[in-house]
Structures are given as C-alpha cells and as structure tokens.
C-alpha cells in the first residue's frame, strides 16, 4: 500500500509541477537506467521523450488479473467507465478504468489471445493490443516516460519502448514494429452489466488501495494538457475535447452528440448513451457525463478505435483528417 500511495504522490507531483518533467534525466543517462535497451535504434527524436516523475515500474502493471461475475460486482457506480473487450467465443470482459488510474497496463490472456489492456489518463487513450510480435509474446510495463504527454510502455523481453497511443515501438529492438490493436470500447458499467449479466469484470488488483479516486481532478476541462509542449490543434479546436479516432480520421464526440449516428469513410459511429468522465471529479463515479460511442464497419463488425483528447490526435497524427462536419 505504501508503494501505491507513493505512486499517487508522484502522479500528483508531476501534474502540479509540469515543468519539472523536463529535468528528470534524458537520453544521456537513460543507458544506466535501461542497460538492456538498444538506444541506437529509435524511430522518434529521443529529445521528445521526457520523464513523468515515476521511475521504471513505479506505476506497476497488472499481470494475470482476477475476475468475478458481473452479478457479484457491487463496488462500481453505474456510470463508472469500463473498457469492454469481447473476443469471439469468449465471455465478455470489463476492465474498470478505476484500476488503470493506479496501474495503466493490464497483461491478460483471453482464450488463446494474449492482450495488453492500456489506458493513459493524460491522453484519455484506452486501447487493447495483441501482445504477440514476431512469434514472441510480450509482457508490458510502464517506463515512467512520456512522449507528447502519452505513456511510453516497455516490453520486459527486450526492454524496447512502445508508444501507447499508436501501439508502435519507438526505441530498441522492436523500434518501428506495430502492435495489432484489438477492438474494444469504453462504456458505463451499467451498460456493460445490462448487456452481459454473466460477463466478467476485473477485480481489484491489490487489497487496501483506495481505487475509484481520480488524481487528475478537472483535468479534462483544463486549458491545455500537462507535460506537453507540442503544437495545439488547428482552427480553434479545444485541445482537451474528446475525439473518436479511427486510423488517421477523427470525429469530435460533440458532433456525435448532435447527430447520434454518423456514417462516413466506411465507418459507422453510433451514440450509446453516456458514462462518467474519469478525469473530472475526485471520485470517478461522480464525474460529469460524457458520450459513449460504438464504432463498426459497414458489415457491423466492431472496429479498432480510440477516444482520445484532440491534442493527442494532432500530436500523433499531424496529417490526420478532422471529420468536423458532413
């Protein structure tokens, strides 16, 4: 428990003193901290990577998570957000965002598919990846580093670094490699449980930890992102507005709120009710309502996507297309 409290303290410290993120080391001394990482192989400018405060594994990823039947879960507020994963032939699983505020990565296996379930609070980026690369199953941890305010993950097998928002290796042996994204979506706990009464929900990883708290109070209504010094989106787009990203296309959630259903570019977006913002009030379950979205292709199959902040889309997809209106 002490370690978790220290992690939360580091997070809060980094957020209240964002300029300090530039002073915690850099490429010149990373080699001593990461002796197994091949820094001669990098697909990004290393000067873009900065410390978020915590050291390697200071934010502890979860391995082999425990689950319970959805009917047994009584701790989650109805509107609390969960990341839903439905793999054909397997019982649907819900991963409550409350646990990712402390852990950020969950290494799981669903049927025969090893997955990394990830959430970066600073970008609101929640995605699931297949952990297999070149026939090797990887286990992921948190470096404590950020690039464009997004979590930099690492794999324990080669200690290559990976950009969470795009699932791409950026430093080390796997630099340039991409993880396959598995379709998943964010929705309220009540919506998941109603659709999947016999589904599975991830249990609390550690005893004695006050899960359900948000250390990033009012973050998604702030003027600009923390620990970010890149350019902001064009045309007066609110950098903290949520957008639905599919490939290099982005639809503002505000547009979906007006239209409820959008059919464009081979993508079907449907409004699916609301969920609590995990990045608003001190208690996640009391956060303001934000839209839930389901993304499918023309055949009705769920599509890989992300619901991220506009600044993050602009940072990682500078040539991306903004689907602002018809």
Buried (B, 14 or more C-beta within 10 A) or exposed (E): EEEBEEBBEBBBEBBEEBEBBEEBEEEEEBEEEBEEBBBEBBBBEBEEBBBBBBBBBBBBBBBEBEBEEBEEBEBBBEBBBBBBBBBEEEBBBBBBBBBBBBBBBBBBEBEEBBBBBBBBBBBBBBBBBBBBBEEEEBBBBBBBBBBBBBBBBBBBBBBBBBBBBBBBBBBBBBBEBBBBBBBBBBBBBBBBBEEBEEBBBBBBBBEEBEBBBBBBBEBBEBEEBBBBBBEBBEEEBBBBBBBBBBBEBBBBBBBBEEBEEBEEEEBBBBBBEBBBBBBBBEBBBBBEEBBBBBBBEEEEEBBBBBBBBBBBBBBBBEEBEBBEEE
